[in-house]
């Protein structure tokens, strides 16, 4: 009589210990093995790959319901399927875990989890309430008008910055989107329209938006004047905090443009970089009035597409910056070298994201 144990009858505690260590892709395969494995998977609250992946929308992509993701740790490329009609032609403009903020060919915004296929359709742009007038034309393009000045929709939409936050447990969400450099609006669960965040009026005094980051109910904005504005988003209408930073870190080099980030402990960072040259990282000082040069991020890595740092884990690169300027790079701060991780064809696009999965 054989003493071999069938994989489907593996001890539940042992199986759970194994499943919790798998990558997202292998975990998805494992939970489809058999009924018993699926039951054990439901006992695992969430799976998160701490190492950043890349989602890719290649050049000249045909209309399909697929996209590709690349795991640099494994050096493997995976194809995700059944993501919706023409998904491959849509533009990804922000991520939160495995949730993507997508702009389709009809200029509609939606949020999609690429692993569970859950979808949240966002309010139409023409539902916006504020000074901006949004008009949808018959060909599903837009014109934007403010202060009697108008611009074609695609010209504006191609110059956007956005942040997405999704609560994995409740599916509550927040989307903040800048239109060009001069207008910011937001929507969230429970609101069926877009709402303006004032940028040139009142205490916010934002003066445009070069980059935005969201962390722990706070919205961090790098303004057109290279200042930092911090808005509290815990209330219905975002309001500016008093500890905004007026010091301009670019005053001696106006040609440079930066990206902002927030560390695990809540410190505000800004990076000044020209690709293939040394990059500089600055940190807001304890008084919130000026910037100090950062020589090391310690055991943390900064994923600039997400705007936040993450703790170093096995296989990741501590004291590094994951950067995107069409192609994808990783830079080691200790040696000040940018290494290309993935080259993206002209007219294609890709971005860093950190896969996560919560069992339903």
C-alpha positions in Angstrom: 0.0 0.0 0.0 1.4 3.4 -1.0 2.2 5.9 1.8 2.3 8.8 -0.7 0.0 11.7 0.2 -2.0 13.3 -2.6 -1.4 17.0 -3.1 -5.1 17.7 -2.8 -5.0 16.2 0.7 -2.0 18.1 2.0 -2.4 19.3 5.6 -4.2 22.7 5.6 -1.7 24.5 7.8 1.2 23.3 5.7 -0.5 24.2 2.5 -1.4 27.7 3.8 2.2 28.3 4.8 3.3 27.4 1.2 0.6 29.5 -0.5 1.4 32.6 1.5 4.9 32.6 0.1 4.0 32.4 -3.5 4.1 35.2 -6.0 0.8 36.6 -7.2 0.8 34.7 -10.5 1.7 31.4 -8.9 -0.9 32.0 -6.2 -3.6 32.5 -8.8 -2.6 29.2 -10.4 -2.5 27.4 -7.1 -6.0 28.3 -6.0 -7.3 26.8 -9.2 -5.7 23.4 -8.6 -8.6 21.8 -6.7 -11.5 22.5 -4.3 -9.5 21.9 -1.1 -6.7 24.3 -2.2 -9.4 27.0 -3.0 -10.8 26.6 0.5 -7.4 27.1 2.1 -6.8 30.2 -0.1 -10.0 31.7 1.3 -8.3 31.6 4.8 -5.5 33.8 3.5 -6.6 37.5 3.9 -4.3 38.9 1.3 -1.3 38.4 -0.9 1.1 41.2 -1.7 4.3 41.2 -3.6 6.5 43.8 -2.0 8.7 43.8 -5.1 7.6 46.3 -7.8 6.4 44.9 -11.1 5.8 46.6 -14.5 2.6 46.8 -16.4 3.1 47.2 -20.2 1.1 48.5 -23.0 3.3 48.0 -26.1 3.6 50.1 -29.2 1.2 49.3 -32.1 -0.8 47.0 -29.8 -3.9 45.4 -31.4 -7.3 45.7 -29.8 -7.6 42.9 -27.3 -8.6 42.2 -23.7 -5.1 41.5 -22.6 -2.0 43.3 -21.3 1.4 42.2 -20.1 3.1 42.4 -16.7 6.8 41.9 -16.1 8.3 40.6 -12.8 11.9 41.9 -12.7 12.7 39.7 -9.7 12.0 36.6 -11.8 12.8 38.1 -15.2 9.5 36.8 -16.5 6.8 38.3 -18.6 3.1 37.3 -18.1 0.0 37.9 -20.1 -3.2 38.8 -18.3 -6.4 38.1 -20.1 -10.2 38.9 -20.1 -9.7 42.5 -18.9 -12.4 43.9 -21.1 -12.9 44.8 -24.7 -10.1 46.9 -26.3 -8.3 47.0 -22.9 -4.9 46.8 -24.6 -5.5 50.2 -26.2 -6.4 52.0 -23.0 -4.1 54.2 -21.1 -3.1 53.5 -17.5 -2.5 56.7 -15.6 -2.3 55.6 -11.9 -2.2 52.5 -9.8 -3.1 51.3 -6.2 -1.9 47.8 -5.5 -3.4 45.8 -8.4 -6.0 48.4 -9.2 -5.4 50.5 -12.3 -6.9 53.9 -13.1 -7.6 53.6 -16.9 -8.6 56.1 -19.6 -10.3 54.4 -22.5 -10.6 55.5 -26.2 -13.9 57.3 -25.5 -12.2 59.4 -22.8 -14.0 57.6 -20.0 -12.2 56.8 -16.7 -12.6 53.5 -14.8 -10.8 51.5 -12.1 -9.9 47.8 -12.7 -8.3 45.1 -10.6 -6.2 43.2 -13.2 -6.2 40.0 -11.1 -9.8 39.8 -9.9 -11.3 41.6 -12.9 -13.4 43.8 -10.5 -14.3 47.1 -12.2 -15.5 50.5 -10.9 -16.9 52.9 -13.5 -16.1 56.5 -12.6 -18.5 59.4 -13.2 -18.4 60.9 -16.7 -16.2 64.0 -17.1 -19.1 66.1 -18.1 -20.6 65.6 -14.6 -17.9 67.9 -13.2 -19.1 70.6 -10.8 -16.8 73.7 -10.7 -15.4 76.5 -12.8 -14.2 74.1 -15.5 -16.7 73.5 -18.3 -16.4 70.0 -19.9 -18.2 69.4 -23.1 -18.3 66.0 -24.8 -18.4 66.1 -28.6 -20.1 63.5 -30.9 -16.8 61.7 -31.5 -16.3 61.1 -27.7 -13.6 63.8 -27.5 -13.8 66.8 -25.2 -13.3 70.5 -25.0 -12.3 72.1 -21.7 -13.1 75.7 -21.1 -12.1 77.9 -18.1 -12.1 81.7 -18.0 -13.3 81.8 -21.6 -10.2 79.9 -22.8 -10.7 76.4 -24.3 -8.4 73.5 -25.3 -9.0 70.3 -27.2 -9.6 67.4 -24.9 -6.9 65.0 -26.0 -4.2 67.7 -25.8 -5.2 68.3 -22.2 -5.8 64.6 -21.3 -2.3 63.6 -22.5 -0.8 66.0 -19.9 -2.3 64.7 -16.8 -1.2 63.6 -13.3 -3.4 61.4 -11.2 -3.4 59.4 -7.9 -5.6 56.4 -7.1 -6.3 55.0 -3.7 -8.5 51.9 -3.2 -9.3 50.2 0.1 -8.8 46.5 -0.6 -11.3 45.5 2.1 -14.2 47.9 1.5 -13.5 48.9 -2.1 -13.7 52.5 -1.1 -11.7 54.7 -3.5 -10.4 58.2 -4.1 -9.3 59.5 -7.5 -7.5 62.9 -7.8 -6.8 64.0 -11.4 -5.1 67.1 -12.7 -6.2 68.5 -16.1 -3.1 69.8 -17.7 -1.1 71.8 -15.1 -3.7 74.2 -14.1 -6.8 72.4 -12.8 -7.3 69.6 -10.2 -10.5 67.6 -9.5 -11.5 64.5 -7.6 -14.2 61.9 -7.1 -14.6 59.1 -4.5 -17.1 56.4 -3.6 -20.5 57.9 -2.7 -20.1 60.9 -5.1 -21.5 60.5 -8.6 -19.7 63.5 -10.1 -16.3 65.2 -10.3 -15.5 68.1 -7.9 -13.0 70.9 -8.1 -10.1 71.4 -5.8 -9.3 75.1 -5.9 -5.8 75.9 -7.1 -5.6 79.7 -7.2 -8.1 80.7 -4.6 -8.3 80.6 -0.9 -5.6 79.0 1.5 -4.7 76.2 -0.9 -2.9 78.7 -3.3 -1.7 75.7 -5.4 -0.7 77.5 -8.7 -0.9 74.4 -10.8 0.3 70.8 -10.4 3.5 69.1 -11.6 3.1 66.0 -9.5 0.8 64.6 -6.8 1.1 61.8 -4.2 -1.6 60.4 -1.8 -0.7 58.7 1.5 -2.7 58.3 4.8 -5.5 60.8 3.9 -3.0 63.5 2.8 -2.6 64.8 -0.8 0.9 66.1 -1.5 1.1 68.5 -4.5 4.2 69.8 -6.3 2.9 73.1 -7.7 3.9 74.9 -10.9 6.0 77.2 -8.7 8.0 74.2 -7.3 6.4 74.5 -3.9 4.8 71.7 -1.8 1.2 72.0 -0.8 -0.4 69.4 1.6 -4.1 68.9 1.6 -6.1 66.9 4.2 -8.5 64.6 2.3 -10.2 63.0 5.4 -13.1 65.5 5.1 -15.6 65.9 2.3 -13.6 68.8 0.7 -9.8 68.6 0.8 -8.3 71.5 2.8 -4.7 72.8 2.9 -2.6 72.1 6.0 -0.6 74.8 7.6 2.7 72.9 7.1 3.0 73.7 3.4 6.5 74.3 2.1 7.3 77.5 0.2 11.0 76.9 -0.4 11.8 76.3 -4.1 14.4 73.5 -4.4 14.8 74.3 -8.1 15.5 78.0 -7.8 19.1 77.6 -9.1 18.2 75.2 -11.9 14.8 76.1 -13.5 15.3 73.6 -16.3 14.9 70.6 -14.0 11.6 69.2 -13.0 11.0 66.9 -10.1 8.8 64.2 -8.7 7.7 64.0 -5.1 7.4 61.1 -2.7 6.5 60.3 0.9 8.5 57.8 3.0 7.1 55.0 5.2 7.5 57.4 8.2 5.8 60.3 6.4 8.8 62.4 5.4 8.4 64.3 2.1 11.0 63.8 -0.6 11.7 65.4 -4.0 13.9 64.0 -6.7 15.8 66.1 -9.3 17.0 64.1 -12.2 18.2 64.1 -15.7 18.4 60.7 -17.2 21.9 59.2 -17.6 23.1 61.8 -15.1 23.5 61.8 -11.4 20.1 62.3 -9.6 19.6 64.3 -6.4 17.1 63.5 -3.7 16.0 66.2 -1.2 14.0 65.8 2.0 11.8 68.4 3.7 13.5 69.4 7.0 11.8 68.9 10.3 10.6 72.5 10.3 8.9 72.1 6.9 10.6 75.3 5.7 13.5 74.1 3.5 15.1 71.0 1.9 18.1 68.9 3.0 20.1 66.6 0.7 19.5 62.9 1.2 22.5 60.6 0.8 20.7 57.4 1.6 17.1 56.0 1.8 18.4 53.3 4.2 16.5 50.0 3.8 13.7 51.7 1.8 13.1 51.9 -2.0 11.3 54.8 -3.7 8.8 53.8 -6.4 8.2 57.2 -8.1 5.2 56.1 -10.1 3.5 55.4 -6.7 5.1 58.4 -5.0 5.9 56.4 -1.9 8.8 54.4 -0.5 8.5 50.8 0.6 10.5 48.7 3.0 13.3 46.6 1.5 12.5 42.9 1.2 14.3 39.9 -0.1 15.0 40.3 -3.7 14.3 44.1 -3.8 16.9 46.8 -3.9 17.2 48.9 -0.7 18.4 52.5 -1.0 17.2 52.6 -4.6 14.8 54.6 -6.7 12.5 53.0 -9.3 12.1 55.6 -12.0 10.2 56.0 -15.2 10.8 58.3 -18.2 9.1 56.3 -21.0 11.5 53.4 -20.3 11.8 51.9 -16.8 14.9 52.3 -14.6 16.3 51.4 -11.2 18.9 53.6 -9.6 21.2 52.7 -6.7 21.8 55.8 -4.6 25.0 54.5 -3.2 26.7 54.5 -6.6 24.4 57.1 -8.4 23.8 54.8 -11.4 20.6 54.4 -13.4 20.1 50.9 -14.8 17.5 50.3 -17.5 15.1 47.5 -16.4 12.8 47.6 -19.4 12.9 49.6 -22.6 9.6 50.7 -23.9 8.9 51.4 -27.6 8.1 54.9 -28.7 4.3 55.5 -28.4 4.0 52.6 -26.0 3.8 53.1 -22.2 4.5 51.2 -19.0 4.6 51.9 -15.3 5.7 50.5 -12.0 3.1 48.9 -9.7 3.1 46.6 -6.6 0.7 43.6 -7.1 -1.6 42.7 -4.3 -4.6 40.4 -4.0 -7.3 40.2 -1.3 -9.5 37.1 -1.3 -13.2 37.8 -1.8 
